[in-house]
Amino acid sequence: MNQVISTEEKPIKLWLDDIEEGALEQAINLANLPFIFKHIAIMPDAHQGYGMPIGGVMATLGVIVPNAVGVDIGCGMCAIRTSLKILAHPAIKEIMGGSAECKGGIRSKIPVGFNHHSKKQDEKWMPEPTDYTPIVKTQYNSALKQVGTLGGGNHFIEIQKGSDGYIWVMVHSGSRNIGYQVAKHYNDLAVKLNEKWFSLVPKKWELAFFPLDSEEGQTYSAEMQYCVDFALSSRSLMIERIKESILDILPEVTFGEMLNIAHNYAAMENHFNKNVMIHRKGATKAYIDQLGIIPGSQGSASYIVRGLGNPESFKSCSHGAGRKMSRSRAQRELNLDVEKKRLDDLGIVHAIRNKKDLDEAAGAYKDISAVMANQEDLVSVEVELNPLAVIKG
C-alpha cells in the first residue's frame, strides 16, 4: 500500500503514488457513503469512471450499487497456454487472418467492434434465463448473435510468448449489449427510487443503490450474475474459435486449461469476519494462491499472477495497466508514427492504422511495470507474457 487518506468518514487506501483529480474526487465520495464497510481500496491502475473509479474496490453493508459494477458487467480475461514454444511470423499472420494474403483465421471467426455474428449461435453457449432476469429475457435473442464476439474499446485478443517458454492466447471481453442494457435499466431505476426515498446520497455522485433485501436489489443481483455468466460463455466460445484457427494451421497443438477472471461485478464475500457486498469495478479477485490475469496495454507485457490474499485490498488487485489519457486526448495528442513504430520495432502484428486507433495505443496507458511494482503486496508474478500479435475491437 502506498498511502492512506484519513480525512473522510472512512479511510481510502491507495496502491498508487498519484491519482488523477476526478478519480480522487470519486474515491472521496465513496468514502462518505453511509453504508461503507471498513475502507475504500484503490488499485494502482485507477482512473476516473462513472460514479466510482475504475480500479476501485468497495465493501457495502446491506446495499448494492449498479454504477459500482459498471456498464460492462462481467468484463474480464481468459488465458490459455498452448503446447507451442515457437510460433513463426508467417504462421501468426495465417492464424490471425483477415488480410488479402491470409484469409480466414481468427478475424473470420470472431466479429469485432460493433459487429455481431450473422447467425444465432448454439444456445449451449447461453446461460439459462430465470423469472428474476426480465431485462435479460428481452435481450436473449439478440445476445445469441453477440455471444462469442469481441466488442470494441480496450477489448482484445492476443497471441503471446510466455516467460515459461510457451505460446499463450489471451482474450479480454465483456457482456456486450446485454450487459449494457441491464446496467442502464437498473441504474436508472435506482436513481428514481433514491429520489423517492429522499436518499442522503447526492444524485450528482452517480452512486444510486438498492437495498439488498428489496425486490429491485434481488432482481438486479440476478441479472448482474447472468451477465457475468454470459461474459464468461462468450470468452469461452472465442477461445474455442481461436483454438480452431490454430489447429487449422498447426494440427498437432494441444492446449492447457483455460484460466478465467472477471473484473466488473459485485459478490457477497466474508472480509474481516463480516459478510459484505464486495464491488469490484476494474479490479480482480486475488485470494491467497488464486491465479489471476493482469493485462498490459497494446505492446506491453501481461501477467499471470498468484494472489497473496491481502485483507487490506479486500483480497483484490488491479485489472490491467489503467488509462492515463482519455480516448479523445489520446487521439488528439499521441503521434501515430511513433506508436506504430513502437509496435513494429517489437515485431508485433497489430492493427494501428490511423489516428482513431490511437485511443488504444500503448501511449494512452500507464506503465504496466510501475503498476505491478505498486502491488507487490497483492500478487506475485507467475508468468510474464509478451505480445506477438494483437486484435483490438
Sine and cosine of phi, psi and omega as CSV:
sin_phi,cos_phi,sin_psi,cos_psi,sin_omega,cos_omega
0.00,0.00,0.65,-0.76,-0.09,-1.00
-0.99,-0.11,-0.61,0.80,-0.02,-1.00
-0.33,-0.94,0.33,-0.94,0.04,-1.00
-0.77,-0.64,0.75,-0.66,0.10,-0.99
-0.98,-0.20,0.86,-0.51,-0.12,-0.99
-0.90,-0.44,0.32,0.95,-0.08,-1.00
-1.00,0.02,-0.14,0.99,-0.08,-1.00
-0.97,-0.25,-0.05,-1.00,-0.02,-1.00
-0.86,0.51,-0.62,0.78,0.09,-1.00
-0.81,-0.59,0.49,-0.87,0.00,-1.00
-0.91,0.41,0.43,-0.90,0.15,-0.99
-0.90,-0.44,0.88,-0.48,-0.02,-1.00
-0.96,-0.27,0.83,-0.56,-0.13,-0.99
-0.89,-0.46,0.70,-0.72,0.06,-1.00
-0.97,-0.26,0.66,0.76,0.07,-1.00
-0.46,-0.89,0.37,-0.93,-0.08,-1.00
-0.99,0.13,-0.61,0.79,0.02,-1.00
-0.68,-0.74,0.54,-0.84,-0.05,-1.00
-0.73,-0.68,0.68,-0.74,-0.04,-1.00
-0.89,0.46,0.46,-0.89,-0.14,-0.99
-0.84,0.54,-0.70,0.71,-0.03,-1.00
-0.90,0.44,-0.66,0.75,0.02,-1.00
-0.93,0.37,-0.61,0.79,0.04,-1.00
-0.90,0.43,-0.69,0.73,0.03,-1.00
-0.86,0.51,-0.66,0.75,0.03,-1.00
-0.92,0.39,-0.64,0.77,0.03,-1.00
-0.89,0.45,-0.62,0.78,0.04,-1.00
-0.90,0.44,-0.66,0.75,0.06,-1.00
-0.86,0.51,-0.71,0.71,0.02,-1.00
-0.85,0.53,-0.69,0.72,-0.06,-1.00
-0.91,0.41,-0.27,0.96,-0.01,-1.00
-0.96,-0.28,0.13,0.99,0.10,-0.99
-0.93,0.36,0.57,-0.82,-0.10,-1.00
-0.96,0.27,-0.21,0.98,-0.11,-0.99
-0.92,-0.39,0.30,0.96,-0.03,-1.00
-0.97,0.22,0.64,-0.77,0.05,-1.00
-0.96,-0.26,0.80,-0.61,0.11,-0.99
0.93,0.38,-0.97,0.26,-0.09,-1.00
-0.25,-0.97,0.09,-1.00,0.11,-0.99
-0.97,-0.25,0.68,-0.73,0.04,-1.00
-0.92,-0.38,0.79,-0.61,-0.02,-1.00
-0.89,-0.45,0.87,-0.49,-0.09,-1.00
-0.98,0.19,0.26,-0.97,-0.11,-0.99
-0.94,0.33,-0.19,0.98,0.04,-1.00
-0.99,-0.16,0.26,0.96,-0.16,-0.99
-0.89,0.45,0.63,-0.78,0.16,-0.99
-0.42,-0.91,0.20,-0.98,-0.15,-0.99
-0.91,0.41,0.67,-0.74,0.09,-1.00
-0.79,-0.61,-0.42,-0.91,0.11,-0.99
-1.00,-0.09,0.92,-0.39,0.05,-1.00
0.99,0.17,-0.81,0.59,-0.05,-1.00
-0.83,-0.56,0.63,-0.78,0.02,-1.00
-0.88,0.48,0.63,-0.78,0.21,-0.98
-0.94,0.33,0.78,-0.63,-0.16,-0.99
0.99,-0.12,0.36,0.93,0.01,-1.00
-0.93,-0.36,0.50,-0.86,0.08,-1.00
-0.77,-0.64,0.79,-0.62,-0.08,-1.00
-0.71,-0.70,0.75,-0.66,0.10,-1.00
-0.96,-0.29,0.78,-0.63,-0.03,-1.00
-0.85,-0.53,0.41,-0.91,0.05,-1.00
-0.95,-0.31,0.93,-0.36,0.17,-0.99
0.99,0.15,0.05,1.00,-0.02,-1.00
-0.67,-0.74,0.29,-0.96,0.13,-0.99
-0.74,-0.67,0.65,-0.76,-0.14,-0.99
-0.87,-0.49,0.96,-0.28,-0.04,-1.00
-0.81,0.58,-0.67,0.74,-0.03,-1.00
-0.95,0.31,-0.20,0.98,0.09,-1.00
-1.00,0.05,-0.03,1.00,0.17,-0.98
-0.97,-0.24,-0.68,0.73,0.07,-1.00
0.98,-0.19,-0.01,-1.00,-0.12,-0.99
-1.00,0.07,-0.38,0.93,0.02,-1.00
-0.97,-0.24,0.94,0.34,-0.07,-1.00
-0.86,0.51,0.72,-0.69,0.07,-1.00
0.98,0.18,0.02,1.00,0.05,-1.00
-0.79,0.62,0.65,-0.76,-0.05,-1.00
-0.11,-0.99,-0.30,-0.95,-0.15,-0.99
-0.79,-0.62,0.56,-0.83,0.25,-0.97
-0.79,-0.61,0.56,-0.83,0.07,-1.00
-0.60,-0.80,0.55,-0.84,-0.01,-1.00
-0.58,-0.82,0.67,-0.74,0.01,-1.00
-1.00,-0.07,0.69,-0.72,0.07,-1.00
-0.99,-0.12,0.16,-0.99,0.07,-1.00
-0.99,0.12,-0.06,1.00,-0.02,-1.00
-0.96,0.27,0.61,-0.79,0.12,-0.99
-0.93,-0.38,-0.35,0.94,0.04,-1.00
-0.70,-0.72,0.66,-0.75,0.07,-1.00
-0.66,-0.75,0.95,-0.31,-0.08,-1.00
-0.94,0.34,0.43,-0.90,-0.06,-1.00
-0.83,0.56,-0.71,0.70,0.01,-1.00
-0.87,0.49,-0.63,0.78,0.03,-1.00
-0.92,0.39,-0.62,0.78,0.04,-1.00
-0.86,0.51,-0.73,0.69,-0.03,-1.00
-0.89,0.45,-0.61,0.79,0.05,-1.00
-0.91,0.40,-0.68,0.74,0.00,-1.00
-0.90,0.43,-0.67,0.74,0.00,-1.00
-0.92,0.38,-0.71,0.70,0.04,-1.00
0.94,0.35,-0.19,-0.98,0.10,-1.00
1.00,0.09,0.13,0.99,0.01,-1.00
-0.90,-0.44,0.17,-0.99,-0.03,-1.00
-0.89,0.46,-0.61,0.79,-0.05,-1.00
-1.00,0.02,-0.33,0.94,-0.03,-1.00
-0.80,-0.59,0.98,0.18,0.02,-1.00
-0.97,0.24,0.25,-0.97,0.00,-1.00
0.98,0.19,-0.56,-0.83,0.03,-1.00
0.95,0.30,-0.22,-0.98,-0.07,-1.00
-0.85,0.53,-0.66,0.75,-0.06,-1.00
-0.90,0.43,-0.41,0.91,0.03,-1.00
-1.00,0.09,-0.30,0.96,-0.08,-1.00
-0.98,-0.22,-0.39,0.92,-0.10,-0.99
-0.81,-0.58,0.96,-0.30,0.08,-1.00
-0.89,0.45,0.57,-0.82,0.00,-1.00
-0.83,-0.56,0.21,-0.98,0.00,-1.00
0.90,0.43,-0.73,-0.69,-0.01,-1.00
-0.99,0.11,-0.03,1.00,-0.07,-1.00
-0.97,0.24,0.57,-0.82,0.07,-1.00
-0.86,-0.51,0.15,-0.99,0.15,-0.99
-0.91,0.42,0.54,-0.84,0.05,-1.00
-0.97,0.26,-0.40,0.92,0.01,-1.00
-0.84,-0.54,0.45,-0.89,0.07,-1.00
-0.90,0.43,0.65,-0.76,0.03,-1.00
-1.00,0.10,0.24,-0.97,0.01,-1.00
-0.84,0.54,0.72,-0.69,-0.05,-1.00
-0.92,0.40,-0.19,0.98,0.05,-1.00
-0.90,0.44,-0.35,0.94,0.02,-1.00
-1.00,0.08,-0.04,1.00,-0.03,-1.00
-0.96,-0.27,0.78,-0.62,0.15,-0.99
-0.87,0.49,0.40,-0.92,-0.05,-1.00
-0.99,0.12,0.85,-0.53,0.08,-1.00
-0.93,0.38,0.34,-0.94,0.03,-1.00
-0.74,-0.67,-0.01,-1.00,0.06,-1.00
-0.91,0.42,-0.27,0.96,-0.01,-1.00
-0.99,-0.11,0.21,0.98,0.01,-1.00
-0.80,-0.60,0.90,0.44,-0.07,-1.00
-0.92,0.40,-0.62,0.79,0.00,-1.00
-0.94,0.34,-0.65,0.76,0.05,-1.00
-0.83,0.56,-0.67,0.74,-0.03,-1.00
-0.88,0.48,-0.58,0.81,0.01,-1.00
-0.95,0.31,-0.38,0.93,-0.07,-1.00
-0.97,-0.23,-0.07,1.00,-0.18,-0.98
-0.85,0.52,-0.76,0.65,-0.05,-1.00
-0.89,0.45,-0.65,0.76,0.06,-1.00
-0.91,0.42,-0.62,0.79,-0.04,-1.00
-0.92,0.39,-0.39,0.92,0.06,-1.00
-0.89,0.46,-0.38,0.92,0.07,-1.00
-0.99,-0.12,-0.16,0.99,-0.03,-1.00
-0.99,-0.16,-0.41,0.91,0.00,-1.00
-0.89,0.45,0.71,-0.71,-0.04,-1.00
0.98,0.18,0.39,0.92,0.08,-1.00
-0.87,-0.49,0.48,-0.88,-0.20,-0.98
-0.98,0.18,-0.63,0.77,-0.14,-0.99
1.00,0.09,-0.11,-0.99,-0.10,-1.00
-0.92,-0.39,-0.42,-0.91,0.04,-1.00
0.89,0.45,-0.77,-0.64,-0.07,-1.00
-1.00,-0.03,0.18,0.98,0.05,-1.00
-0.95,0.32,0.56,-0.83,-0.10,-1.00
-0.42,-0.91,0.31,-0.95,0.26,-0.97
-0.86,-0.51,0.75,-0.66,0.04,-1.00
-0.76,-0.65,0.61,-0.79,0.28,-0.96
-0.98,-0.21,0.76,-0.65,-0.18,-0.98
-0.71,-0.70,0.42,-0.91,0.12,-0.99
-0.96,-0.28,0.84,-0.55,-0.07,-1.00
-1.00,-0.01,0.44,-0.90,0.08,-1.00
-0.92,0.40,-0.21,0.98,0.09,-1.00
-0.99,0.11,0.00,1.00,0.04,-1.00
1.00,-0.08,-0.06,1.00,-0.07,-1.00
-0.95,-0.30,0.38,-0.93,0.13,-0.99
-1.00,0.08,0.74,-0.67,0.00,-1.00
-0.88,-0.47,0.32,-0.95,0.15,-0.99
-0.82,-0.58,0.67,-0.74,0.00,-1.00
-0.73,-0.68,0.62,-0.78,0.04,-1.00
-0.78,-0.63,0.72,-0.69,0.10,-0.99
-0.86,-0.52,0.90,-0.45,-0.01,-1.00
-0.36,-0.93,0.14,-0.99,-0.06,-1.00
-0.76,-0.65,-0.55,-0.84,-0.14,-0.99
-0.98,-0.21,0.25,0.97,0.11,-0.99
0.81,0.59,-0.51,-0.86,-0.11,-0.99
-0.93,0.36,-0.49,0.87,-0.03,-1.00
-0.89,0.45,-0.64,0.77,0.05,-1.00
-0.93,0.37,-0.64,0.77,0.02,-1.00
-0.89,0.46,-0.70,0.71,-0.02,-1.00
-0.90,0.43,-0.65,0.76,0.06,-1.00
-0.89,0.45,-0.74,0.67,-0.03,-1.00
-0.87,0.49,-0.73,0.69,-0.04,-1.00
-0.90,0.43,-0.72,0.69,-0.03,-1.00
-0.85,0.53,-0.73,0.68,-0.12,-0.99
-0.98,0.19,-0.51,0.86,0.10,-1.00
-0.92,0.39,-0.67,0.74,0.05,-1.00
-0.87,0.49,-0.67,0.75,0.01,-1.00
-0.91,0.41,-0.66,0.75,0.02,-1.00
-0.89,0.46,-0.63,0.77,0.03,-1.00
-0.87,0.49,-0.73,0.68,0.00,-1.00
-0.88,0.47,-0.72,0.70,-0.03,-1.00
-0.93,0.37,-0.61,0.79,0.03,-1.00
-0.90,0.44,-0.58,0.81,0.08,-1.00
-0.91,0.41,-0.67,0.75,0.01,-1.00
-0.89,0.45,-0.61,0.79,-0.02,-1.00
-0.99,0.10,0.01,1.00,-0.08,-1.00
0.81,0.59,0.74,0.67,-0.03,-1.00
-0.85,0.53,0.59,-0.81,0.04,-1.00
-0.98,0.19,-0.14,0.99,0.03,-1.00
-0.99,0.15,0.89,-0.45,-0.04,-1.00
-0.85,0.53,0.69,-0.72,-0.02,-1.00
-0.85,0.52,-0.58,0.81,-0.07,-1.00
-0.92,0.40,-0.28,0.96,0.05,-1.00
-0.96,0.29,-0.30,0.95,-0.01,-1.00
0.85,0.52,0.69,0.72,-0.03,-1.00
-0.76,-0.65,0.66,0.75,0.04,-1.00
-0.89,0.46,0.54,-0.84,-0.17,-0.99
-0.71,-0.70,0.23,-0.97,0.18,-0.98
-0.86,-0.50,0.65,-0.76,0.24,-0.97
-0.89,0.46,0.66,-0.75,-0.04,-1.00
-0.89,0.46,-0.51,0.86,-0.04,-1.00
-1.00,0.01,0.10,1.00,0.05,-1.00
-1.00,0.10,0.33,-0.94,0.05,-1.00
-0.87,0.49,-0.66,0.75,-0.02,-1.00
-0.91,0.41,-0.65,0.76,0.03,-1.00
-0.90,0.43,-0.65,0.76,0.02,-1.00
-0.92,0.39,-0.66,0.75,-0.03,-1.00
-0.94,0.35,-0.69,0.73,0.05,-1.00
-0.87,0.50,-0.69,0.73,-0.01,-1.00
-0.86,0.52,-0.66,0.76,-0.01,-1.00
-0.93,0.37,-0.68,0.73,-0.01,-1.00
-0.93,0.36,-0.61,0.79,0.05,-1.00
-0.87,0.49,-0.72,0.70,-0.01,-1.00
-0.90,0.44,-0.59,0.81,0.07,-1.00
-0.86,0.52,-0.70,0.71,-0.03,-1.00
-0.91,0.41,-0.58,0.82,0.09,-1.00
-0.88,0.48,-0.70,0.71,0.00,-1.00
-0.92,0.38,-0.63,0.78,0.03,-1.00
-0.89,0.46,-0.69,0.72,-0.02,-1.00
-0.88,0.47,-0.64,0.77,0.06,-1.00
-0.90,0.43,-0.70,0.72,0.03,-1.00
-0.87,0.50,-0.65,0.76,-0.01,-1.00
-0.90,0.44,-0.70,0.71,0.05,-1.00
-0.90,0.44,-0.63,0.78,-0.01,-1.00
-0.89,0.46,-0.66,0.75,0.03,-1.00
-0.90,0.43,-0.67,0.74,0.04,-1.00
-0.89,0.46,-0.66,0.75,0.05,-1.00
-0.86,0.51,-0.66,0.75,0.03,-1.00
-0.89,0.46,-0.66,0.75,-0.01,-1.00
-0.94,0.35,-0.56,0.83,0.05,-1.00
-0.93,0.38,-0.68,0.73,0.05,-1.00
-0.86,0.52,-0.68,0.74,0.05,-1.00
-0.85,0.52,-0.69,0.73,-0.03,-1.00
-0.90,0.43,-0.61,0.79,0.05,-1.00
-0.93,0.36,-0.70,0.72,-0.04,-1.00
-0.92,0.39,-0.47,0.88,0.08,-1.00
-0.87,0.50,-0.54,0.84,-0.04,-1.00
-0.99,-0.13,-0.63,0.78,-0.09,-1.00
-0.75,-0.66,0.99,0.13,-0.17,-0.98
-0.92,0.39,-0.21,0.98,-0.04,-1.00
-1.00,0.00,-0.07,1.00,-0.08,-1.00
-0.93,0.37,0.63,-0.78,0.15,-0.99
-0.88,-0.47,0.26,-0.96,-0.12,-0.99
-0.76,-0.65,0.58,-0.82,0.07,-1.00
-0.99,0.15,-0.16,-0.99,-0.01,-1.00
-0.97,0.23,0.63,-0.78,-0.02,-1.00
-0.97,0.25,0.73,-0.68,0.09,-1.00
-0.98,-0.17,0.74,-0.68,-0.03,-1.00
-0.74,-0.67,0.65,-0.76,0.18,-0.98
-0.62,-0.79,0.52,-0.86,0.14,-0.99
-0.94,-0.33,0.45,-0.89,0.02,-1.00
-0.72,-0.70,0.22,0.98,0.14,-0.99
-0.71,-0.71,1.00,-0.09,-0.04,-1.00
-0.18,-0.98,0.16,-0.99,0.14,-0.99
-0.78,-0.63,0.60,-0.80,-0.04,-1.00
-0.48,-0.88,0.54,-0.84,0.07,-1.00
-0.98,0.22,0.84,-0.55,-0.01,-1.00
-0.66,-0.75,0.28,-0.96,0.02,-1.00
-0.97,-0.26,0.88,-0.47,0.03,-1.00
-0.72,-0.69,0.68,-0.73,-0.04,-1.00
0.78,0.63,0.66,0.75,0.05,-1.00
0.89,0.46,0.49,0.87,0.00,-1.00
-0.68,-0.73,0.70,-0.71,0.11,-0.99
-0.98,0.19,0.87,-0.49,-0.07,-1.00
-0.69,-0.72,0.38,-0.92,0.06,-1.00
-1.00,0.02,0.95,-0.32,0.00,-1.00
-1.00,0.03,0.84,-0.54,0.10,-0.99
-0.98,-0.22,0.88,-0.48,0.12,-0.99
-0.93,-0.38,0.91,-0.42,0.02,-1.00
-0.89,-0.45,0.98,-0.19,-0.13,-0.99
0.93,0.36,0.65,0.76,0.06,-1.00
-0.58,-0.81,0.45,-0.89,-0.14,-0.99
-0.88,-0.48,0.63,-0.78,0.08,-1.00
-0.90,0.43,0.70,-0.71,-0.03,-1.00
-0.66,-0.75,0.81,0.58,0.09,-1.00
-0.89,0.46,0.33,-0.94,-0.08,-1.00
-0.87,0.50,0.79,-0.62,-0.01,-1.00
0.94,0.35,0.07,1.00,0.04,-1.00
-0.98,0.21,0.77,-0.64,0.05,-1.00
-0.98,0.22,0.63,-0.78,0.01,-1.00
-0.63,-0.78,0.01,-1.00,-0.04,-1.00
-0.74,-0.67,0.80,-0.61,0.10,-1.00
-0.83,-0.56,0.96,-0.27,-0.03,-1.00
-0.99,0.13,0.46,-0.89,0.14,-0.99
-1.00,-0.03,-0.28,-0.96,0.09,-1.00
-1.00,0.01,0.09,-1.00,0.02,-1.00
-0.88,0.48,0.90,-0.43,0.01,-1.00
0.98,-0.19,-0.09,1.00,0.04,-1.00
-0.89,-0.45,0.15,-0.99,-0.09,-1.00
-0.93,0.36,0.46,-0.89,0.20,-0.98
-0.88,-0.48,0.20,-0.98,-0.13,-0.99
-0.65,-0.76,0.68,-0.73,0.31,-0.95
-1.00,-0.02,0.81,-0.59,-0.12,-0.99
-0.82,-0.57,0.28,-0.96,0.08,-1.00
-0.86,-0.51,0.80,-0.59,-0.06,-1.00
-0.92,0.39,0.55,-0.84,0.05,-1.00
-0.97,-0.23,-0.07,1.00,0.08,-1.00
0.91,0.41,0.59,0.81,-0.03,-1.00
-0.92,0.38,0.89,-0.45,-0.04,-1.00
-0.91,0.42,-0.45,0.89,-0.07,-1.00
-0.93,0.38,-0.43,0.90,0.06,-1.00
-0.99,-0.13,0.24,0.97,-0.16,-0.99
0.81,0.59,0.65,0.76,0.04,-1.00
0.80,0.60,0.79,0.61,-0.04,-1.00
-0.74,-0.67,0.23,-0.97,0.10,-1.00
-0.54,-0.84,-0.04,-1.00,-0.03,-1.00
-0.93,0.36,0.28,-0.96,0.05,-1.00
-0.96,-0.29,0.01,1.00,-0.01,-1.00
0.15,-0.99,-0.39,-0.92,0.01,-1.00
-0.98,0.18,-0.62,0.79,-0.03,-1.00
1.00,0.05,0.66,-0.75,-0.02,-1.00
-0.95,0.31,0.57,-0.82,0.20,-0.98
-0.91,-0.41,-0.13,0.99,0.05,-1.00
-0.72,-0.70,0.59,-0.81,0.16,-0.99
-0.92,0.40,0.27,-0.96,0.00,-1.00
-0.88,0.47,-0.69,0.72,-0.04,-1.00
-0.92,0.39,-0.63,0.78,0.02,-1.00
-0.91,0.41,-0.65,0.76,0.02,-1.00
-0.88,0.47,-0.68,0.73,0.01,-1.00
-0.91,0.41,-0.50,0.87,-0.06,-1.00
-0.99,0.13,-0.60,0.80,-0.20,-0.98
-0.96,-0.28,-0.48,0.88,-0.06,-1.00
-0.96,0.27,0.49,-0.87,-0.01,-1.00
-1.00,-0.06,0.87,-0.49,-0.07,-1.00
-0.86,0.51,-0.72,0.70,-0.04,-1.00
-0.90,0.44,-0.64,0.77,0.00,-1.00
-0.90,0.43,-0.72,0.70,-0.04,-1.00
-0.93,0.38,-0.62,0.79,0.05,-1.00
-0.91,0.41,-0.69,0.72,-0.02,-1.00
-0.89,0.45,-0.60,0.80,0.01,-1.00
-0.83,0.55,-0.71,0.71,-0.01,-1.00
-0.97,0.24,-0.65,0.76,0.00,-1.00
-0.88,0.48,-0.65,0.76,-0.02,-1.00
-0.91,0.42,-0.46,0.89,0.05,-1.00
-0.99,0.10,-0.10,0.99,-0.01,-1.00
0.96,0.28,0.41,0.91,-0.06,-1.00
-1.00,0.01,0.76,-0.64,0.14,-0.99
-0.96,0.27,0.88,-0.47,-0.11,-0.99
-0.65,-0.76,-0.01,-1.00,-0.05,-1.00
-0.73,-0.68,0.49,0.87,0.12,-0.99
-0.98,0.19,0.93,-0.36,-0.11,-0.99
-0.88,-0.48,-0.56,0.83,-0.07,-1.00
-0.55,-0.84,-0.02,-1.00,-0.12,-0.99
-0.85,0.52,-0.57,0.82,-0.05,-1.00
-0.92,0.38,-0.34,0.94,0.03,-1.00
-0.98,0.19,-0.18,0.98,-0.10,-1.00
-0.95,0.32,-0.25,0.97,0.03,-1.00
-0.91,0.42,-0.32,0.95,0.04,-1.00
-0.90,-0.43,0.30,0.95,0.07,-1.00
-0.96,0.28,0.38,-0.93,-0.03,-1.00
-0.85,0.53,-0.56,0.83,-0.03,-1.00
-0.91,0.42,-0.25,0.97,0.01,-1.00
-1.00,0.09,-0.09,1.00,-0.11,-0.99
-0.89,-0.46,0.34,-0.94,0.08,-1.00
-0.93,0.36,0.32,-0.95,0.06,-1.00
-0.94,0.33,0.91,-0.41,-0.08,-1.00
-0.89,0.45,-0.50,0.87,0.01,-1.00
-0.92,0.39,-0.58,0.81,0.06,-1.00
-0.94,0.35,-0.63,0.78,0.04,-1.00
-0.87,0.49,-0.70,0.72,0.00,-1.00
-0.92,0.39,-0.61,0.79,0.01,-1.00
-0.90,0.45,-0.53,0.85,-0.02,-1.00
-0.97,0.24,-0.15,0.99,-0.03,-1.00
-0.79,-0.61,0.57,0.82,0.03,-1.00
-0.91,0.40,-0.32,0.95,0.07,-1.00
-1.00,-0.03,0.06,1.00,0.00,-1.00
-0.94,-0.34,-0.61,0.79,-0.04,-1.00
-0.58,-0.81,0.38,-0.92,0.21,-0.98
-0.90,-0.43,0.52,-0.85,-0.05,-1.00
-0.99,0.10,0.79,-0.61,0.08,-1.00
-1.00,-0.08,-0.75,0.66,-0.03,-1.00
-0.63,-0.78,0.74,-0.67,0.16,-0.99
-1.00,-0.10,0.73,-0.68,-0.07,-1.00
-0.88,-0.48,0.84,-0.54,0.01,-1.00
-0.94,-0.33,0.70,-0.71,-0.15,-0.99
-0.95,0.32,0.64,-0.77,0.15,-0.99
-0.96,-0.29,-0.53,0.85,-0.01,-1.00
-0.43,-0.91,0.58,-0.81,-0.09,-1.00
-0.72,-0.70,0.73,-0.68,0.24,-0.97
-0.91,-0.42,0.82,-0.57,0.04,-1.00
-0.94,-0.35,0.51,-0.86,0.02,-1.00
-0.94,0.35,0.00,0.00,0.00,0.00
